[in-house]
Amino acid sequence: MKNSNELAGINRMTDRNGPFIINLKNYGEISGEKAVIIAKEAEKVCRNLDVRILISPPQVLLAWIVKKTRIEIVAQHIDLKQIGPSTGFTIPEMVKASGGVGSLINHSEHPIDIDTIAKIVERMRSLQLISIVCAKNLDELKVVSNLEPDFIAIEPPELIGTNRSISTEKPSLIKESAYYLETSGTKSKLICGAGINTPKDVRIALDLGAIGILAASSIVKSDNWYNKIHELAIEFKDS
Ligand code: G3P
């Protein structure tokens, strides 16, 4: 069966282990051309390790990185606005037309209400875009799981951007989230993030039931992007 890229007519790297999603946020370290450089480093790791890596760049750089690389690109946010008169918003149809394969939704730095999330997930499904909905705690994950996005990323906001990871600080949250998704009948798969800094953080998360990782600052702020992405991505090889 064709994946969303093939259906979109885009021949990009897919079907890797993971996903390992790198959110570039709006960090100065990846502004402009530097976002292309980090995406190309991730692409090399993706190819060398055969691990599925997705990049989520600043919205304004999405189409440029799609053009310059062959790695899968997802938006950082989607707005529930229509094609046509919706100046300044990011709509799913334009993400798809630009070669993006999906989007983060409801990141704790860009939260939206549950009714809006529901409509966005539905619209993305109809466009065969990958939906990755963030949840800040188990209660939110339970509510979001009813919408059956492709992935739910559990991320405690207080650990984001720190060197304290969800894996070491809140392992039970990963375990309980994985258990809930497995037993509730939803098709959504678990990703986790917040403070993922080390290979051990990745290993613990995967061992506790997450199938993917969402990480930002430890990678973007690293002085060797290839090595940092590689040391985290290689943990997917033994899971
Ligand atoms: O979207 C990823 C995220 O919020 C985690 O950020 O810097 O803790 O890896 P960070």
Boltz pocket constraint, residues with backbone or C-beta under 6 A from the ligand:
constraints:
  - pocket:
      binder: B
      contacts: [[A, 23], [A, 107], [A, 155], [A, 159], [A, 160], [A, 161], [A, 162], [A, 193], [A, 194], [A, 195], [A, 196], [A, 214], [A, 215], [A, 216], [A, 217], [A, 218]]
      max_distance: 6.0
